[in-house]
Amino acid sequence: MSEIRPELKYLTSHEWARLETDGTVTIGITDHAQEALGDVVFVETPEVGSTVNVGEETGVVESVKAASDIFSPVTGEVIAVNQLLEDEPETVNSSPFDDGWFFKVKPSDLSELEAALSAEDYKAAIEEE
């Protein structure tokens, strides 16, 4: 069974979003997604300073099995990317919620996160797959 953290918001496309105390949002892929992908071999993140839009493709995660687009749960400016993933993309497999995060956004409209799924709703969604 995949780990699903109750404090996070989720997208049906298997990204998670964590609202930080400073009002920024950290984004990564779920434990369920990394399990389905298998061994992650490459992660493409948006550039720091670029703008991402809610629901739009912002990057790619590639594994030995497939490549999957990464979507943003919020609109805003990318303020950080996880440099560790350039040299160690497999970190996504071992620590999808902690060390394997993808990027951080300073959201322009935090209310967009309200449209994301709760942990309970995400669990129900992946059980239906």
URJOKA-V59403 format. One record per residue. N is the residue number from 1. RES is the residue in one small letter. PSI is psi in whole degrees, 0 to 359 (* if undefined). BURIAL is + if it has 9 or more other C-alpha atoms within 8 Angstrom, else -. D_LAST is the distance of its C-alpha to the last C-alpha in whole Angstrom. Layout:
# URJOKA-V59403
N;RES;PSI;BURIAL;D_LAST, N;RES;PSI;BURIAL;D_LAST
This chain:
# URJOKA-V59403
1;m;132;-;13, 2;s;146;-;13, 3;e;134;-;16, 4;i;117;-;16, 5;r;128;-;19, 6;p;336;-;20, 7;e;354;-;23, 8;l;161;+;20, 9;k;155;+;19, 10;y;153;+;15, 11;l;153;+;14, 12;t;342;-;10, 13;s;8;-;12, 14;h;26;+;12, 15;e;154;+;16, 16;w;156;+;17, 17;a;132;+;21, 18;r;122;+;24, 19;l;120;+;27, 20;e;164;-;30, 21;t;336;-;33, 22;d;6;-;35, 23;g;359;-;32, 24;t;168;+;31, 25;v;125;+;27, 26;t;138;+;26, 27;i;140;+;22, 28;g;191;+;20, 29;i;156;+;17, 30;t;164;+;15, 31;d;319;+;15, 32;h;316;+;11, 33;a;315;+;12, 34;q;327;+;15, 35;e;317;+;14, 36;a;323;-;12, 37;l;325;+;15, 38;g;206;+;17, 39;d;115;+;21, 40;v;130;+;21, 41;v;348;+;25, 42;f;141;+;25, 43;v;127;+;24, 44;e;122;-;26, 45;t;162;+;26, 46;p;162;+;28, 47;e;144;-;32, 48;v;135;+;34, 49;g;345;-;36, 50;s;163;-;33, 51;t;134;-;31, 52;v;152;+;28, 53;n;143;+;26, 54;v;132;+;23, 55;g;358;-;20, 56;e;155;-;22, 57;e;132;-;22, 58;t;351;+;24, 59;g;190;+;23, 60;v;143;+;21, 61;v;129;+;20, 62;e;141;+;21, 63;s;181;+;20, 64;v;341;+;21, 65;k;320;-;18, 66;a;170;-;18, 67;a;138;-;19, 68;s;139;-;17, 69;d;151;+;18, 70;i;133;+;19, 71;f;150;+;19, 72;s;136;+;21, 73;p;352;+;21, 74;v;159;+;24, 75;t;139;+;27, 76;g;188;+;30, 77;e;132;+;32, 78;v;120;+;31, 79;i;346;+;33, 80;a;149;-;32, 81;v;153;+;30, 82;n;98;+;29, 83;q;332;-;32, 84;l;326;-;31, 85;l;342;+;28, 86;e;315;+;31, 87;d;337;-;32, 88;e;65;-;29, 89;p;337;+;26, 90;e;348;+;25, 91;t;330;+;25, 92;v;323;+;22, 93;n;319;+;21, 94;s;337;-;23, 95;s;66;+;23, 96;p;332;+;20, 97;f;339;+;21, 98;d;276;-;25, 99;d;341;-;27, 100;g;21;+;24, 101;w;158;+;24, 102;f;304;+;24, 103;f;165;+;27, 104;k;141;+;28, 105;v;139;+;29, 106;k;103;+;32, 107;p;144;+;30, 108;s;338;-;32, 109;d;94;-;30, 110;l;337;-;29, 111;s;343;-;28, 112;e;332;+;25, 113;l;337;+;23, 114;e;335;-;23, 115;a;344;-;20, 116;a;163;+;18, 117;l;147;+;15, 118;s;170;+;17, 119;a;318;+;16, 120;e;317;-;15, 121;d;323;-;13, 122;y;318;+;11, 123;k;315;+;10, 124;a;321;-;9, 125;a;318;+;7, 126;i;336;-;5, 127;e;336;-;6, 128;e;347;-;4, 129;e;*;-;0
